[in-house]
Amino acid sequence: MKNRFLGAKSWIIYIVLVVPIFAETENSGLLSKDLYEDPESGQIYTKPGPGRVKIYSKESNTSQESKTSSEYPKIKLIGRIQVRSMAGQRESTYSNGHSDYNVWDTNFRRLRFGFNYLGEKWWGATLDIKAENLLNKPYLTNKTDTTIGADGKVKTFQKEVKINDNRGGIQEANLWVKAPFMNSKFYFGSHRLRFLREDISTSANLLLPERAYSVNFVHQWDTGIFGDIHPLELIDKKYTYYLKLTGSITSGKGTHEGYGRQSVLTDNRSGNEPFLITPMYSWRIEVNPFDGLLHNDKIVDWKEGEEIFQRNLKLSLGMSGLETKELRVVDSINTFTEGVPNFSPLVTQTTATGGDYDLFSIAAYNFTKGSTNPFRPSFGLSAHSYDFTGTWKGFYSNGALTYFSGSSAGRDTKTYHLTFGYIFPVKGFMLMPLVRYDFLKGDFDRNNKVDSDEIFKGYWVGLNLFRGSAHDLKVQLFYNVIGDRLKSEYQTRRNIDADNNIIYFQVQVSFGQGVKLN
């Protein structure tokens, strides 16, 4: 009877004293400890002792339901606005031709909105809308081409009718799962190709208004399966972020111009395009000799662009490759020069693999048009890149060297860039002066030599201003000197450097707000 009375008394004490205290001082830390009762005296203790009985456990206070509602699922809304103004010299596309820097073109560089969904720790999803593409009103364009027929006469024919600026509104759409092995993570859907360091970095973290020349060869996003693993976790968890292996198997068609609905790899536009179904493979090895990045007193994986706020020595070394036997999509290089059109640094395959066996068809042997033939049955691409990023006590450096080869690439096609900067703390802001040298060359007209107008040099100098140690509010002012030979002298007709240098002023606001779903 006495034991029953003591048991009842203990629960009365718990209800009358402990519960009200918990309700009023939830954040005081009182119930962050276990509670014990002495049955003889009825006193409550926070430490175990002889004869004491545990009447409260800090772990039992957290039910599975509360864990689920507070931790899973939740959505993080993400978005980014980049507004920029550009002005150029008189021969650039950002001038009316009368004088230098007399026109300021203010435009939206990026308008992004989407969400990250966290179902549980091991799975989630991402959807990102490329809203700047929705600003363009589509219209039809006719493209013609000329060729020499078997009779030796020049013939002009309509090549294609397409919607101009038909880029689509999806930037990224994938679901991901984590595997309890080597800290692995796999993505299904559209994601970044595992190739260039410049492309792996989110545009929110870019330290220049535009990426390097190297990104103009292959599309940044593609649809397929992507994987990231950290094999050194097998040795010890403390070595997890010293080595990262990534790879992807994708369609090779990118995520634009309407590809993705119901079919991608086998989509041939109702027979208007060749049936090319060879996938694209990309891989990347990343070594971080001084571990990952420090975030909230915790070591996390390397995220390009975030390393500039680290004070300790951080270095990331990368090597990557990309392969496909049928190149279908290629970006173009903007010349920024009035009267000089953009050009594609690679040749895409435009006819079926194997080619036209009509030996009298001259058009089938025009290698600049991507036409296949028995001697060049397909237009493949092989690319390799070597890169690094390092930072220490405000000093920053980044660089990459990339080679392109295969039937799609001209002779001796390569590009490299090197960047240096330093970050100063200024009363709650970060000021970062930056310089970059960017180089590109290749036999883009397929005449078996690299001409003077096929060599490009970019010189960047400017400032980044950050609010605190983040990219959420960023102001960029840069001057880009473009070294090229795209203009010709009227008398001698030799190639000369065009007056097409450009000033960039860009303001960026990025946000991410978490929302719990109860």
C-alpha positions as CSV (number, residue, x, y, z in Angstrom):
1,M,0.0,0.0,0.0
2,K,2.9,2.3,0.9
3,N,4.6,1.6,-2.4
4,R,1.4,2.4,-4.3
5,F,1.0,5.6,-2.4
6,L,4.7,6.6,-3.1
7,G,4.1,5.7,-6.8
8,A,1.0,7.9,-6.9
9,K,2.8,10.7,-5.1
10,S,5.6,10.6,-7.6
11,W,3.3,11.0,-10.5
12,I,1.4,13.8,-8.7
13,I,4.7,15.6,-8.1
14,Y,5.6,15.1,-11.8
15,I,2.3,16.4,-13.0
16,V,2.0,19.3,-10.6
17,L,5.7,20.5,-10.6
18,V,7.5,19.2,-13.6
19,V,4.9,19.7,-16.3
20,P,4.1,23.3,-15.5
21,I,7.8,24.1,-15.3
22,F,8.3,22.4,-18.7
23,A,5.4,24.4,-20.1
24,E,6.8,27.7,-18.9
25,T,10.5,27.1,-19.3
26,E,10.7,24.9,-22.3
27,N,13.9,26.5,-23.5
28,S,15.6,26.6,-20.1
29,G,17.2,23.3,-20.5
30,L,15.7,21.7,-17.3
31,L,14.2,18.8,-19.2
32,S,17.3,18.2,-21.2
33,K,18.2,15.9,-18.3
34,D,16.8,12.6,-17.0
35,L,14.8,12.8,-13.6
36,Y,15.1,10.3,-10.7
37,E,12.9,9.9,-7.6
38,D,13.8,8.6,-4.1
39,P,10.8,6.5,-3.2
40,E,11.5,6.9,0.6
41,S,11.8,10.7,0.6
42,G,9.9,11.6,-2.5
43,Q,12.6,14.0,-3.6
44,I,13.4,14.5,-7.3
45,Y,17.1,14.3,-8.6
46,T,18.7,14.8,-12.0
47,K,21.4,12.2,-11.3
48,P,21.1,8.5,-10.6
49,G,21.8,7.2,-7.1
50,P,21.3,4.3,-4.7
51,G,17.6,3.5,-4.5
52,R,16.5,6.2,-7.0
53,V,14.0,5.3,-9.7
54,K,14.0,7.0,-13.1
55,I,10.6,8.8,-13.6
56,Y,11.5,10.8,-16.7
57,S,13.7,10.3,-19.7
58,K,14.7,13.2,-22.0
59,E,14.6,10.8,-25.0
60,S,11.1,9.6,-24.2
61,N,9.8,13.1,-24.5
62,T,10.3,13.1,-28.2
63,S,7.8,10.9,-29.9
64,Q,8.1,9.6,-33.4
65,E,5.3,11.9,-34.4
66,S,7.1,15.0,-33.2
67,K,10.2,13.9,-34.9
68,T,8.3,13.5,-38.1
69,S,6.5,16.8,-37.9
70,S,9.5,18.9,-36.9
71,E,12.0,17.3,-39.3
72,Y,10.2,15.7,-42.2
73,P,8.8,16.6,-44.6
74,K,9.7,20.2,-45.4
75,I,10.2,22.5,-48.3
76,K,12.8,25.1,-48.9
77,L,11.7,27.8,-51.3
78,I,14.6,29.1,-53.4
79,G,14.9,32.0,-55.8
80,R,17.3,34.3,-57.5
81,I,17.1,37.6,-59.3
82,Q,20.0,39.0,-61.3
83,V,19.6,42.4,-63.0
84,R,22.5,43.7,-65.0
85,S,23.4,46.7,-67.2
86,M,25.9,46.4,-70.1
87,A,27.7,49.0,-72.2
88,G,30.3,48.4,-74.9
89,Q,32.7,50.1,-77.3
90,R,31.5,51.4,-80.6
91,E,32.0,48.1,-82.5
92,S,30.3,45.9,-79.9
93,T,26.7,44.9,-80.0
94,Y,26.1,47.1,-76.9
95,S,26.7,50.4,-78.8
96,N,24.9,52.3,-81.5
97,G,28.2,52.7,-83.3
98,H,28.7,56.4,-82.8
99,S,30.9,56.3,-79.7
100,D,32.0,54.0,-76.9
101,Y,29.7,53.1,-74.0
102,N,26.8,55.3,-75.1
103,V,24.1,52.7,-74.6
104,W,23.2,50.8,-71.3
105,D,21.3,47.6,-71.9
106,T,19.6,46.8,-68.6
107,N,18.1,43.3,-68.6
108,F,17.4,40.2,-66.5
109,R,20.3,37.8,-66.6
110,R,18.5,35.3,-64.4
111,L,15.1,34.9,-62.9
112,R,14.9,31.7,-60.9
113,F,12.3,30.2,-58.6
114,G,11.8,26.7,-57.3
115,F,12.0,24.5,-54.2
116,N,14.0,21.8,-52.5
117,Y,11.8,19.1,-51.0
118,L,13.2,17.0,-48.1
119,G,11.1,13.9,-47.7
120,E,13.4,12.3,-45.2
121,K,17.2,12.2,-44.7
122,W,17.6,9.7,-47.5
123,W,15.4,11.1,-50.2
124,G,14.1,14.4,-51.7
125,A,13.5,16.4,-54.9
126,T,14.3,19.7,-56.6
127,L,12.4,21.8,-59.1
128,D,13.8,25.0,-60.4
129,I,12.0,27.3,-63.0
130,K,14.1,29.3,-65.5
131,A,11.7,32.2,-65.5
132,E,13.9,34.5,-67.6
133,N,13.1,32.3,-70.6
134,L,9.4,33.0,-70.1
135,L,10.0,36.7,-70.9
136,N,10.8,36.0,-74.6
137,K,7.9,36.0,-77.0
138,P,8.5,33.1,-79.4
139,Y,8.3,33.7,-83.1
140,L,9.0,31.6,-86.2
141,T,12.3,31.8,-88.1
142,N,13.3,30.4,-91.5
143,K,16.8,29.2,-92.0
144,T,18.3,28.4,-95.4
145,D,21.5,26.7,-96.5
146,T,23.5,26.4,-99.7
147,T,25.3,23.4,-101.1
148,I,26.9,22.4,-104.4
149,G,25.0,19.7,-106.3
150,A,26.4,16.9,-108.4
151,D,26.1,19.1,-111.5
152,G,28.4,21.7,-109.9
153,K,25.7,24.3,-109.4
154,V,25.0,26.1,-106.1
155,K,21.6,25.2,-104.7
156,T,19.8,27.1,-102.0
157,F,17.2,25.2,-99.9
158,Q,15.2,25.8,-96.7
159,K,17.0,24.1,-93.9
160,E,14.5,24.4,-91.1
161,V,11.6,26.3,-89.6
162,K,11.8,26.7,-85.9
163,I,10.6,28.8,-83.0
164,N,13.1,31.4,-82.1
165,D,14.3,31.4,-78.4
166,N,12.3,28.2,-77.7
167,R,14.3,27.4,-74.6
168,G,11.7,26.0,-72.2
169,G,11.1,27.0,-68.6
170,I,12.6,24.1,-66.6
171,Q,16.1,24.7,-65.2
172,E,16.4,21.6,-63.0
173,A,14.0,18.8,-62.1
174,N,15.1,15.7,-60.3
175,L,14.6,13.4,-57.3
176,W,17.5,12.2,-55.3
177,V,18.2,9.3,-52.9
178,K,21.0,8.7,-50.5
179,A,22.6,5.3,-50.0
180,P,24.2,4.3,-46.6
181,F,27.4,3.4,-48.4
182,M,30.4,5.7,-49.1
183,N,28.1,8.7,-48.5
184,S,26.5,8.1,-51.9
185,K,23.8,10.3,-53.5
186,F,22.0,9.6,-56.8
187,Y,19.9,11.9,-58.9
188,F,17.2,11.0,-61.5
189,G,16.0,13.6,-63.9
190,S,17.7,16.8,-65.1
191,H,20.9,17.9,-63.4
192,R,24.3,19.4,-64.0
193,L,26.8,17.4,-66.2
194,R,29.7,16.1,-64.1
195,F,32.3,17.8,-66.3
196,L,33.5,21.4,-65.9
197,R,34.1,23.0,-62.5
198,E,32.7,26.2,-64.0
199,D,29.4,24.5,-64.8
200,I,29.1,22.6,-61.5
201,S,29.0,25.8,-59.6
202,T,25.6,27.4,-59.2
203,S,25.2,30.7,-60.9
204,A,24.4,32.3,-57.6
205,N,28.0,31.7,-56.5
206,L,29.7,32.9,-59.7
207,L,32.5,35.5,-59.0
208,L,32.2,37.0,-62.5
209,P,29.2,38.1,-64.5
210,E,29.8,35.4,-67.1
211,R,31.5,32.0,-67.1
212,A,34.7,31.1,-69.0
213,Y,34.9,30.2,-72.7
214,S,35.0,26.5,-71.9
215,V,31.3,26.4,-71.0
216,N,30.3,27.4,-74.5
217,F,31.1,23.9,-75.9
218,V,28.7,21.5,-74.2
219,H,25.4,22.2,-72.5
220,Q,25.4,22.5,-68.7
221,W,22.2,20.5,-67.9
222,D,21.1,17.2,-69.2
223,T,18.5,14.5,-68.4
224,G,19.6,11.1,-67.1
225,I,21.1,9.4,-64.0
226,F,23.8,11.1,-61.9
227,G,25.8,9.7,-59.0
228,D,28.2,11.1,-56.3
229,I,30.2,8.9,-54.0
230,H,32.9,9.4,-51.3
231,P,35.0,6.2,-51.3
232,L,37.4,7.3,-48.4
233,E,34.5,6.9,-46.0
234,L,35.3,3.2,-46.1
235,I,38.5,3.9,-44.3
236,D,37.2,6.4,-41.8
237,K,34.4,8.9,-41.7
238,K,36.8,11.7,-41.0
239,Y,38.2,11.2,-44.5
240,T,34.8,11.4,-46.2
241,Y,35.2,14.7,-48.0
242,Y,38.8,14.3,-49.1
243,L,37.8,12.4,-52.3
244,K,34.7,12.6,-54.4
245,L,33.9,10.5,-57.5
246,T,31.0,11.6,-59.7
247,G,29.5,10.4,-63.0
248,S,26.5,10.6,-65.2
249,I,24.8,8.8,-68.1
250,T,22.5,11.2,-70.0
251,S,20.7,11.8,-73.3
252,G,23.1,14.3,-74.6
253,K,20.3,16.6,-75.8
254,G,20.3,19.0,-72.9
255,T,17.2,20.3,-71.2
256,H,16.1,22.9,-73.7
257,E,14.1,23.2,-77.0
258,G,11.3,20.9,-75.8
259,Y,13.2,17.7,-75.1
260,G,12.0,15.7,-72.1
261,R,8.3,15.1,-72.5
262,Q,7.7,11.3,-72.7
263,S,10.8,10.8,-74.8
264,V,14.3,12.4,-75.0
265,L,16.9,10.1,-76.5
266,T,14.6,8.7,-79.1
267,D,12.9,11.9,-80.0
268,N,13.5,12.8,-83.7
269,R,10.9,15.5,-84.1
270,S,8.5,13.3,-86.0
271,G,11.1,12.3,-88.5
272,N,12.5,15.8,-89.1
273,E,15.8,15.0,-87.3
274,P,18.1,12.1,-87.6
275,F,17.6,9.2,-85.2
276,L,20.6,9.5,-82.9
277,I,20.4,7.6,-79.7
278,T,23.9,7.3,-78.4
279,P,24.0,8.6,-74.8
280,M,26.6,11.0,-73.3
281,Y,28.9,9.9,-70.5
282,S,30.7,12.3,-68.1
283,W,32.9,11.6,-65.1
284,R,34.8,13.6,-62.5
285,I,37.4,13.0,-59.8
286,E,37.8,15.7,-57.1
287,V,40.5,15.7,-54.5
288,N,40.3,18.0,-51.5
289,P,43.7,17.7,-49.7
290,F,42.6,19.9,-46.7
291,D,39.2,18.3,-46.2
292,G,35.8,19.8,-47.1
293,L,34.4,23.2,-46.2
294,L,33.7,24.4,-42.6
295,H,30.0,25.3,-42.2
296,N,28.3,25.9,-38.8
297,D,31.3,24.3,-37.0
298,K,30.8,21.2,-39.2
299,I,32.8,19.8,-42.2
300,V,30.6,19.6,-45.3
301,D,31.2,18.7,-48.9
302,W,33.0,21.1,-51.2
303,K,30.6,23.6,-52.8
304,E,32.2,25.8,-55.4
305,G,31.9,29.5,-54.6
306,E,31.5,29.0,-50.8
307,E,35.2,28.5,-50.3
308,I,36.0,32.2,-50.6
309,F,34.6,32.8,-47.1
310,Q,36.9,30.2,-45.5
311,R,39.9,31.5,-43.6
312,N,41.8,28.2,-43.4
313,L,43.7,26.8,-46.3
314,K,41.4,25.0,-48.7
315,L,42.2,23.4,-52.0
316,S,40.2,21.4,-54.5
317,L,41.8,19.6,-57.4
318,G,39.7,18.2,-60.2
319,M,40.0,16.0,-63.3
320,S,37.1,15.2,-65.6
321,G,36.0,13.7,-68.9
322,L,33.1,13.6,-71.3
323,E,32.4,11.3,-74.2
324,T,29.7,10.8,-76.9
325,K,29.7,9.2,-80.3
326,E,26.9,11.4,-81.7
327,L,27.0,15.1,-80.7
328,R,23.6,16.6,-81.1
329,V,23.6,19.8,-79.0
330,V,26.2,22.5,-78.8
331,D,26.2,26.0,-77.4
332,S,27.5,29.0,-79.3
333,I,30.2,31.6,-78.6
334,N,29.0,35.2,-78.5
335,T,31.4,37.5,-80.4
336,F,29.8,40.6,-78.9
337,T,30.8,42.3,-82.2
338,E,28.4,44.2,-84.4
339,G,28.0,42.4,-87.8
340,V,29.9,39.3,-86.7
341,P,27.5,36.4,-85.9
342,N,27.9,34.0,-83.0
343,F,29.5,30.7,-84.0
344,S,29.5,27.1,-82.7
345,P,32.9,25.8,-81.6
346,L,31.9,22.2,-82.4
347,V,30.0,20.6,-85.3
348,T,26.8,18.7,-84.4
349,Q,25.8,15.6,-86.3
350,T,22.9,16.4,-88.7
351,T,22.5,13.1,-90.6
352,A,22.2,9.5,-89.6
353,T,25.2,7.5,-88.5
354,G,26.9,5.8,-91.4
355,G,26.3,8.6,-93.9
356,D,25.2,9.0,-97.4
357,Y,26.7,6.3,-99.7
358,D,26.1,8.4,-102.8
359,L,29.7,9.0,-103.9
360,F,28.6,11.8,-106.2
361,S,26.8,13.8,-103.5
362,I,29.2,16.6,-102.7
363,A,26.9,17.7,-99.8
364,A,27.6,14.5,-98.0
365,Y,31.3,15.4,-97.7
366,N,30.8,18.9,-96.3
367,F,32.3,18.3,-92.9
368,T,31.5,21.7,-91.6
369,K,27.7,20.9,-91.8
370,G,27.8,17.8,-89.8
371,S,26.9,15.5,-92.7
372,T,28.1,11.9,-92.2
373,N,29.6,9.7,-94.9
374,P,31.3,6.3,-95.1
375,F,34.7,7.9,-94.2
376,R,33.2,9.9,-91.3
377,P,30.2,7.8,-90.1
378,S,29.5,10.0,-87.0
379,F,30.5,13.2,-85.2
380,G,31.7,12.2,-81.8
381,L,33.3,14.2,-79.0
382,S,35.9,13.5,-76.4
383,A,36.8,16.1,-73.9
384,H,39.1,16.3,-70.8
385,S,39.6,19.0,-68.2
386,Y,42.0,19.7,-65.3
387,D,41.1,22.3,-62.8
388,F,41.6,23.7,-59.3
389,T,40.3,26.1,-56.8
390,G,42.2,27.3,-53.7
391,T,41.8,29.9,-50.9
392,W,43.7,30.9,-47.8
393,K,43.1,33.9,-45.5
394,G,41.3,35.9,-48.2
395,F,43.5,34.9,-51.1
396,Y,41.7,33.2,-53.9
397,S,42.8,31.4,-57.1
398,N,41.0,29.2,-59.7
399,G,42.0,27.8,-63.0
400,A,41.2,25.1,-65.6
401,L,42.6,23.6,-68.8
402,T,40.3,21.8,-71.2
403,Y,40.9,19.9,-74.4
404,F,38.3,18.9,-77.1
405,S,38.9,16.2,-79.7
406,G,36.9,13.9,-82.0
407,S,35.1,14.5,-85.3
408,S,33.0,17.3,-83.8
409,A,36.1,19.3,-82.8
410,G,38.5,21.1,-85.0
411,R,42.3,20.6,-84.8
412,D,44.0,21.8,-81.6
413,T,40.9,23.0,-79.9
414,K,41.6,24.0,-76.3
415,T,40.8,26.6,-73.7
416,Y,42.1,27.6,-70.3
417,H,41.6,30.3,-67.7
418,L,43.2,31.6,-64.6
419,T,41.7,33.7,-61.8
420,F,43.1,35.6,-58.8
421,G,41.3,37.6,-56.1
422,Y,41.4,38.7,-52.5
423,I,38.6,39.3,-50.1
424,F,38.5,42.2,-47.6
425,P,36.0,42.4,-44.7
426,V,34.5,46.0,-44.7
427,K,31.9,46.7,-41.9
428,G,29.6,43.7,-42.4
429,F,30.4,43.5,-46.1
430,M,33.0,41.6,-48.1
431,L,34.8,43.4,-50.9
432,M,36.6,41.1,-53.4
433,P,38.7,42.5,-56.3
434,L,39.2,39.9,-59.0
435,V,41.2,39.4,-62.3
436,R,40.9,36.6,-64.8
437,Y,42.6,35.7,-68.0
438,D,40.6,33.5,-70.4
439,F,42.0,31.9,-73.6
440,L,40.4,29.9,-76.5
441,K,41.6,28.6,-79.8
442,G,40.6,26.0,-82.4
443,D,40.2,25.3,-86.1
444,F,36.5,26.3,-86.1
445,D,36.2,26.7,-89.9
446,R,37.8,23.2,-90.5
447,N,40.5,24.4,-92.9
448,N,43.2,22.4,-91.0
449,K,44.8,25.3,-89.4
450,V,44.1,27.8,-86.6
451,D,43.7,31.3,-88.1
452,S,44.2,34.6,-86.3
453,D,40.5,35.1,-86.1
454,E,40.1,31.8,-84.3
455,I,42.1,32.8,-81.3
456,F,40.2,34.6,-78.4
457,K,41.6,36.2,-75.3
458,G,39.5,37.6,-72.5
459,Y,40.8,39.9,-69.8
460,W,38.5,40.5,-66.8
461,V,39.0,43.0,-63.9
462,G,36.4,44.0,-61.4
463,L,34.9,44.0,-57.9
464,N,32.5,41.8,-56.0
465,L,30.6,43.2,-53.0
466,F,28.9,40.7,-50.7
467,R,26.6,41.3,-47.7
468,G,28.3,39.3,-45.0
469,S,29.7,35.9,-45.7
470,A,27.1,34.8,-48.3
471,H,26.0,35.3,-51.9
472,D,22.4,36.4,-51.0
473,L,23.1,40.0,-51.8
474,K,25.9,40.6,-54.3
475,V,26.9,43.6,-56.5
476,Q,29.4,43.1,-59.3
477,L,31.2,45.7,-61.4
478,F,33.5,44.3,-64.1
479,Y,35.4,45.4,-67.3
480,N,35.9,42.8,-70.0
481,V,38.7,43.4,-72.6
482,I,38.1,41.0,-75.5
483,G,41.2,40.2,-77.6
484,D,40.2,38.9,-81.0
485,R,40.8,39.4,-84.7
486,L,37.2,39.7,-85.9
487,K,37.5,42.9,-87.9
488,S,39.5,43.5,-91.0
489,E,41.4,46.5,-92.2
490,Y,39.8,48.1,-95.2
491,Q,43.0,48.5,-97.3
492,T,45.1,45.5,-96.4
493,R,42.1,43.2,-95.5
494,R,44.2,41.7,-92.7
495,N,42.4,40.8,-89.5
496,I,42.5,43.3,-86.6
497,D,41.2,43.5,-83.1
498,A,37.6,44.8,-82.8
499,D,36.8,47.6,-80.4
500,N,34.2,45.5,-78.5
501,N,35.2,45.7,-74.8
502,I,32.3,45.6,-72.4
503,I,31.4,47.0,-68.9
504,Y,29.1,44.9,-66.7
505,F,27.2,46.1,-63.7
506,Q,25.1,43.3,-62.0
507,V,23.0,43.1,-58.8
508,Q,21.9,39.7,-57.4
509,V,19.5,38.8,-54.7
510,S,19.2,35.1,-53.7
511,F,16.9,33.7,-51.1
512,G,16.0,30.4,-49.5
513,Q,13.3,30.0,-46.9
514,G,12.4,26.7,-45.3
515,V,8.7,25.8,-44.7
516,K,7.6,22.8,-42.5
517,L,4.7,20.7,-43.6
518,N,2.8,19.4,-40.6
